Amino acid sequence: MQSYSHDPHGVLTLDAGGTNFVFSAIERNRAVVESFALPSYPDHLERSLDTIVEGFRRVRAQLAAPPVAISFAFPAPADYFHGIIVGPRNLPACCNVALGSMLEDKFGLPTFINDGDLFTYGEAAAGLLPYVNVLLENAGSLKRFRNLLGVTLGTGLGGGIVRNGALCIGDNSVAGEMWLMRHKLESDVNAEEGASIRAIRRVYAAEAGLRFEDAPEPKAIYEIAEGRAEGHRAAAIEAFRRTGEVAGDAIAQAVTLLDGLVVIGGGMAGADGQFLPAMVAEMNGTYMAPNGERFRRLIPCAFNLEDPGELQEFLKGETKELAIPGSSQTEKFDGLQRTGVGISRLGTSEATAIGAYAFALGRLHERNTT
């Protein structure tokens, strides 16, 4: 996809959450002001909108040159094509708000809004996707990747899709809604309830014989699982393993359609050592045929890119040299069909900001060439 690492144009960015709005500005694929957070006032529309305007004004004042656009992530549901926020669950006051038009009026700048998909776009532009392709090139591999599924694990289960360098938004602005995949272990429940911070607490409480209200926070449960804090270690390990299984099932369903790499971000990404092995194992699972035989659920093999041994096997591939029929020439190809799952190389907030930057410059380029 188009790289903007040398583009001097600046873009104002925002990562909007139910608690805080985090503001920044990006030039040349990097932040050029120190990001800062302001309270989002999720239940008070006027204060929330005033905060957005104030945040962007503060960022603009710090730039040496005028920005060319505003671009940011705002929770769905929304009509991102027209910049209208419909009714995000964690920002209930922002219901049917023409936010894009409001900001264009206030700042006189083209304004582009999307959601967590921008995390995936950032990782495709300057994160895991180019990182893996450079590793493959350095290893002498013929393989290159062009598609990326982004998954965020934290308060919820988010997703985004980049196909051949283009962000997939969908006709209703709802592509990549991973949270609505089916929960593997509870068929009447959505996957987010089995792959989020509340799922970690819920499983830990059940396994440890506690009430949910008495379960520690996920960070503490992670410390228990790692053996660095007192608690029910077996319950903590199982909580993360089960999250990996449920998320891995949802990811496998998505990868079946997309066929690309997978990048994990969000607040739980730092606990990858506890959930990633189970996630990849689930992706490499099998189905049973009517005759009792088992077959792989995914055509490509899934590799844990954070495991040094698996990474080396992934990079090596299976290069073969074939004779071309009717010719004395040969042709090389990599016969290992594979996907890899890795953790964000940028961090979720930075990836989202870089994604917003690349998305805005791409849209401006489209406008200028049509």
C-alpha positions as CSV (number, residue, x, y, z in Angstrom):
1,M,0.0,0.0,0.0
2,Q,1.0,3.6,-0.4
3,S,3.6,4.8,2.1
4,Y,3.5,8.3,3.5
5,S,6.7,8.1,5.5
6,H,8.1,11.0,3.5
7,D,5.0,13.1,3.1
8,P,5.3,16.4,4.8
9,H,1.5,17.1,5.2
10,G,0.1,17.0,8.7
11,V,-3.2,15.5,9.8
12,L,-5.0,16.1,13.1
13,T,-5.9,12.7,14.8
14,L,-8.1,11.5,17.6
15,D,-8.6,8.1,19.2
16,A,-12.1,8.3,20.8
17,G,-13.0,6.1,23.8
18,G,-15.8,6.0,26.3
19,T,-13.5,7.5,29.0
20,N,-11.0,9.7,27.2
21,F,-10.3,11.4,23.9
22,V,-6.6,11.1,22.9
23,F,-5.4,13.8,20.5
24,S,-2.3,13.9,18.3
25,A,-1.0,14.9,14.9
26,I,0.9,12.9,12.3
27,E,3.4,13.8,9.7
28,R,5.6,11.4,7.7
29,N,4.0,8.4,9.6
30,R,5.0,9.7,13.0
31,A,3.6,11.8,15.8
32,V,4.8,15.4,15.7
33,V,3.1,16.5,18.9
34,E,3.0,14.8,22.3
35,S,-0.4,13.1,22.5
36,F,-2.7,14.1,25.3
37,A,-6.0,12.9,26.7
38,L,-9.2,14.9,27.6
39,P,-12.3,13.4,29.3
40,S,-14.9,12.3,26.8
41,Y,-18.1,13.1,28.8
42,P,-19.9,10.1,27.3
43,D,-23.3,11.2,28.7
44,H,-23.2,14.9,27.9
45,L,-23.3,15.7,24.2
46,E,-22.4,19.4,24.4
47,R,-19.4,18.9,26.7
48,S,-18.3,16.0,24.6
49,L,-18.4,18.0,21.3
50,D,-16.7,21.0,23.0
51,T,-13.9,18.7,24.1
52,I,-13.3,17.4,20.6
53,V,-13.1,21.0,19.2
54,E,-10.9,22.1,22.1
55,G,-8.6,19.1,21.6
56,F,-8.1,19.7,17.9
57,R,-7.5,23.4,18.5
58,R,-4.8,22.6,20.9
59,V,-3.1,20.2,18.5
60,R,-3.3,22.6,15.6
61,A,-1.7,25.4,17.6
62,Q,1.4,23.2,18.2
63,L,2.0,22.6,14.5
64,A,4.6,24.5,12.5
65,A,2.6,24.3,9.3
66,P,-1.2,24.2,8.8
67,P,-2.7,20.6,8.7
68,V,-4.4,19.4,5.5
69,A,-7.1,17.3,7.2
70,I,-8.7,15.9,10.3
71,S,-8.9,12.1,10.5
72,F,-9.8,9.9,13.5
73,A,-11.4,6.8,15.0
74,F,-14.8,7.1,16.5
75,P,-16.8,4.1,17.8
76,A,-19.6,2.6,15.7
77,P,-22.4,2.4,14.8
78,A,-22.0,5.3,12.4
79,D,-22.3,6.3,8.8
80,Y,-18.6,6.9,8.2
81,F,-19.1,7.8,4.5
82,H,-21.0,10.9,5.6
83,G,-19.3,11.5,9.0
84,I,-22.5,10.8,11.0
85,I,-22.3,9.2,14.4
86,V,-25.4,7.0,14.9
87,G,-25.2,5.7,18.5
88,P,-22.0,4.2,20.0
89,R,-22.5,2.1,23.1
90,N,-19.7,3.7,25.1
91,L,-20.6,7.3,24.1
92,P,-24.4,7.3,24.4
93,A,-24.8,11.1,24.2
94,C,-23.4,11.0,20.6
95,C,-26.6,9.8,18.9
96,N,-27.3,10.9,15.3
97,V,-24.6,13.6,15.3
98,A,-23.2,15.1,12.0
99,L,-19.8,15.2,13.5
100,G,-17.8,15.3,10.3
101,S,-19.7,18.3,8.9
102,M,-19.5,20.1,12.2
103,L,-15.7,19.8,12.3
104,E,-15.4,20.8,8.6
105,D,-17.3,24.0,9.5
106,K,-15.3,24.7,12.6
107,F,-11.8,24.1,11.1
108,G,-12.3,24.5,7.3
109,L,-10.5,21.1,6.8
110,P,-11.6,17.9,5.1
111,T,-12.7,15.5,7.9
112,F,-12.6,11.7,7.7
113,I,-14.0,9.4,10.4
114,N,-13.7,5.7,10.8
115,D,-13.5,3.3,13.7
116,G,-11.0,0.7,15.0
117,D,-10.5,-0.4,11.4
118,L,-7.9,2.4,11.4
119,F,-5.7,0.3,13.8
120,T,-5.5,-2.3,11.1
121,Y,-4.8,0.3,8.4
122,G,-1.9,1.7,10.5
123,E,-0.4,-1.8,11.0
124,A,-0.7,-2.4,7.2
125,A,1.0,0.9,6.4
126,A,3.8,0.9,9.0
127,G,3.4,-2.0,11.4
128,L,3.2,-5.8,11.3
129,L,2.5,-6.2,7.6
130,P,5.6,-4.4,6.2
131,Y,7.6,-5.8,9.2
132,V,6.8,-9.4,8.2
133,N,7.4,-8.7,4.5
134,V,10.9,-7.3,5.3
135,L,11.6,-10.4,7.4
136,L,10.6,-12.6,4.5
137,E,12.7,-10.6,2.0
138,N,15.7,-10.8,4.3
139,A,15.2,-14.6,4.6
140,G,15.3,-15.0,0.9
141,S,11.6,-16.0,0.8
142,L,9.4,-15.7,-2.3
143,K,6.4,-15.1,-0.1
144,R,4.8,-11.7,0.4
145,F,1.6,-10.7,2.2
146,R,-0.9,-8.0,1.0
147,N,-3.9,-8.6,3.3
148,L,-4.3,-8.1,7.0
149,L,-6.9,-8.8,9.6
150,G,-6.6,-6.6,12.7
151,V,-8.1,-7.8,16.0
152,T,-8.2,-5.7,19.2
153,L,-8.7,-7.5,22.5
154,G,-9.6,-5.3,25.5
155,T,-12.9,-3.8,26.7
156,G,-14.4,-5.5,23.6
157,L,-13.4,-7.6,20.6
158,G,-12.8,-5.3,17.6
159,G,-11.7,-6.0,14.1
160,G,-10.6,-4.5,10.8
161,I,-9.8,-5.6,7.3
162,V,-7.2,-4.4,4.8
163,R,-7.3,-6.1,1.4
164,N,-4.6,-5.3,-1.2
165,G,-3.8,-2.0,0.6
166,A,-7.4,-0.8,0.8
167,L,-9.4,-0.5,4.0
168,C,-12.7,-2.4,3.8
169,I,-15.4,-0.3,5.3
170,G,-18.5,-2.1,4.0
171,D,-21.7,-0.7,2.5
172,N,-23.1,0.0,6.0
173,S,-19.8,1.1,7.6
174,V,-19.8,-2.2,9.6
175,A,-17.1,-4.4,8.0
176,G,-14.9,-6.3,10.5
177,E,-17.3,-6.3,13.4
178,M,-15.5,-9.2,15.1
179,W,-17.5,-8.8,18.4
180,L,-20.6,-10.2,16.7
181,M,-19.0,-13.5,15.6
182,R,-20.5,-16.5,17.4
183,H,-19.0,-17.6,20.8
184,K,-17.5,-21.1,20.1
185,L,-18.3,-22.4,23.6
186,E,-21.7,-20.8,24.0
187,S,-23.7,-20.8,20.7
188,D,-26.3,-18.2,21.8
189,V,-23.7,-15.7,22.9
190,N,-21.4,-13.4,20.8
191,A,-17.7,-13.9,20.8
192,E,-16.9,-10.7,22.6
193,E,-18.3,-12.2,25.8
194,G,-15.6,-14.9,25.6
195,A,-12.8,-12.7,24.4
196,S,-12.6,-9.5,26.4
197,I,-11.4,-8.2,29.8
198,R,-14.8,-9.1,31.4
199,A,-14.5,-12.6,30.0
200,I,-11.1,-13.0,31.7
201,R,-12.6,-11.9,35.0
202,R,-15.7,-14.1,34.5
203,V,-13.7,-17.3,33.8
204,Y,-11.3,-16.6,36.6
205,A,-14.1,-16.1,39.1
206,A,-15.8,-19.3,38.0
207,E,-12.6,-21.4,38.1
208,A,-11.5,-19.9,41.4
209,G,-14.9,-20.2,43.0
210,L,-15.4,-16.5,43.4
211,R,-18.2,-14.1,42.6
212,F,-17.6,-12.0,39.5
213,E,-17.6,-8.9,41.6
214,D,-14.7,-10.3,43.7
215,A,-12.5,-11.2,40.7
216,P,-9.4,-9.1,40.3
217,E,-8.8,-6.9,37.2
218,P,-7.3,-8.6,34.1
219,K,-3.9,-7.1,34.7
220,A,-3.7,-8.7,38.1
221,I,-5.0,-12.0,36.7
222,Y,-2.2,-11.9,34.2
223,E,0.4,-11.4,37.0
224,I,-1.2,-14.4,38.8
225,A,-1.0,-16.5,35.6
226,E,2.7,-15.5,35.2
227,G,3.4,-16.6,38.8
228,R,4.3,-13.1,39.8
229,A,1.4,-12.5,42.2
230,E,-0.7,-14.5,44.7
231,G,-3.9,-16.0,43.5
232,H,-5.4,-19.0,41.9
233,R,-2.9,-19.6,39.1
234,A,-4.7,-22.5,37.4
235,A,-7.8,-20.3,37.1
236,A,-5.8,-17.4,35.7
237,I,-4.1,-19.6,33.1
238,E,-7.4,-21.1,32.1
239,A,-9.0,-17.6,31.8
240,F,-6.4,-16.5,29.2
241,R,-6.3,-19.9,27.4
242,R,-10.1,-19.9,27.0
243,T,-10.0,-16.3,25.6
244,G,-7.4,-17.5,23.1
245,E,-9.6,-20.4,22.1
246,V,-12.8,-18.2,21.6
247,A,-10.9,-15.4,19.8
248,G,-9.0,-18.0,17.7
249,D,-12.2,-19.5,16.5
250,A,-13.6,-16.1,15.5
251,I,-10.3,-15.3,13.8
252,A,-10.3,-18.6,11.9
253,Q,-13.7,-17.8,10.5
254,A,-12.6,-14.4,9.3
255,V,-9.3,-15.7,7.9
256,T,-11.2,-18.3,5.9
257,L,-12.7,-15.4,3.9
258,L,-9.8,-12.9,3.9
259,D,-6.7,-15.1,3.6
260,G,-4.0,-12.9,5.1
261,L,-1.9,-12.1,8.2
262,V,-3.4,-11.3,11.6
263,V,-2.3,-8.6,13.9
264,I,-3.4,-8.3,17.6
265,G,-3.8,-5.1,19.5
266,G,-5.8,-3.6,22.4
267,G,-5.3,-3.6,26.1
268,M,-4.8,-7.3,26.4
269,A,-2.1,-7.6,23.7
270,G,0.6,-7.5,26.3
271,A,-0.6,-10.8,27.7
272,D,0.0,-12.6,24.4
273,G,2.2,-15.2,26.0
274,Q,-0.9,-16.5,27.9
275,F,-3.5,-16.4,25.1
276,L,-1.6,-16.6,21.8
277,P,-0.6,-20.3,21.8
278,A,-4.3,-21.3,22.4
279,M,-5.4,-18.8,19.7
280,V,-3.1,-20.3,17.1
281,A,-3.8,-23.9,18.2
282,E,-7.5,-23.2,17.6
283,M,-6.8,-21.8,14.1
284,N,-4.9,-25.0,13.4
285,G,-7.7,-27.2,14.6
286,T,-9.8,-29.7,12.6
287,Y,-13.3,-30.5,11.6
288,M,-14.8,-34.0,11.4
289,A,-16.2,-35.4,8.2
290,P,-19.4,-37.6,8.2
291,N,-17.2,-40.7,7.9
292,G,-15.3,-39.8,11.1
293,E,-12.1,-38.5,9.4
294,R,-10.7,-35.2,10.5
295,F,-9.5,-32.4,8.2
296,R,-8.0,-29.0,8.8
297,R,-10.4,-26.1,9.3
298,L,-8.0,-23.7,7.6
299,I,-6.2,-24.3,4.3
300,P,-3.1,-22.3,5.3
301,C,-1.1,-23.3,8.4
302,A,-1.2,-20.7,11.2
303,F,2.0,-19.7,12.9
304,N,2.6,-17.8,16.2
305,L,5.0,-15.0,15.0
306,E,5.9,-14.2,18.6
307,D,7.4,-17.7,19.0
308,P,11.0,-17.7,17.7
309,G,10.8,-21.3,16.5
310,E,7.5,-20.9,14.7
311,L,8.7,-17.6,13.2
312,Q,11.7,-19.3,11.7
313,E,9.6,-22.0,10.2
314,F,7.2,-19.4,8.9
315,L,10.0,-17.5,7.2
316,K,11.7,-20.5,5.7
317,G,8.5,-21.8,4.0
318,E,8.9,-24.7,1.5
319,T,10.7,-23.3,-1.6
320,K,10.6,-25.8,-4.5
321,E,12.0,-25.7,-8.0
322,L,9.8,-27.1,-10.7
323,A,10.6,-28.0,-14.2
324,I,8.5,-26.2,-16.7
325,P,6.8,-28.7,-19.0
326,G,8.2,-28.6,-22.6
327,S,11.1,-26.4,-21.5
328,S,14.5,-26.7,-20.1
329,Q,13.7,-23.9,-17.7
330,T,12.7,-24.2,-14.1
331,E,10.5,-22.1,-11.8
332,K,10.7,-21.6,-8.0
333,F,7.7,-21.3,-5.8
334,D,6.9,-21.5,-2.1
335,G,4.6,-24.4,-1.4
336,L,3.8,-23.6,2.2
337,Q,0.4,-22.0,2.4
338,R,0.5,-20.1,5.6
339,T,-0.8,-17.2,7.8
340,G,0.8,-15.7,10.8
341,V,-0.5,-14.1,14.0
342,G,1.6,-11.4,15.6
343,I,1.3,-8.5,18.1
344,S,1.1,-4.9,17.0
345,R,4.5,-3.4,16.1
346,L,3.3,0.1,16.7
347,G,1.0,-0.1,19.8
348,T,-2.7,0.3,19.3
349,S,-3.0,4.1,19.7
350,E,0.0,4.9,17.4
351,A,-1.3,2.4,14.8
352,T,-4.7,4.0,14.9
353,A,-3.2,7.5,14.5
354,I,-1.0,6.4,11.6
355,G,-4.0,4.6,10.0
356,A,-6.1,7.8,10.3
357,Y,-3.2,9.7,8.7
358,A,-2.8,7.3,5.8
359,F,-6.6,7.1,5.3
360,A,-6.9,10.9,5.1
361,L,-4.0,11.4,2.7
362,G,-5.3,8.5,0.5
363,R,-8.8,10.0,0.3
364,L,-7.3,13.5,-0.5
365,H,-5.3,11.9,-3.3
366,E,-8.4,10.3,-4.7
367,R,-10.2,13.6,-4.6
368,N,-7.4,15.4,-6.4
369,T,-7.1,12.8,-9.2
370,T,-10.9,12.5,-10.0
